Amino acid sequence: VGKLIETAVKLGRGTRADLHVGICGEHGGDPSSIEFCHLAGLNYVSCSPFRVPIARLAAAQAAIANGK
């Protein structure tokens, strides 16, 4: 599934450079999924309200770890 997401982002942005891509659902609040999404170039994640604090922390950690 990860390779499919990476391919979809690459091909989508190859067609439309300003394409915004994200993920929603329980994966949007999972720290390991958030890091993957960051590395794959997704613009946003969406998750249930109780996961927002964890998602924000994971997004910040992914940005710091990957120099962005």
C-alpha angles and dihedrals in degrees: 000000000000093000090048091054092047091049093047092051092047095047093042093052090044087062098036116018095196094053112140113215128186146154130235137190130048093329088060089067099041112104095218091048090049092054090049090050090051092051092045090055100248115161100216148001127214124202144159115290096252090058096051097094092051091044092052092049092048091048091051092048091049091050092050094044092051098042099249 
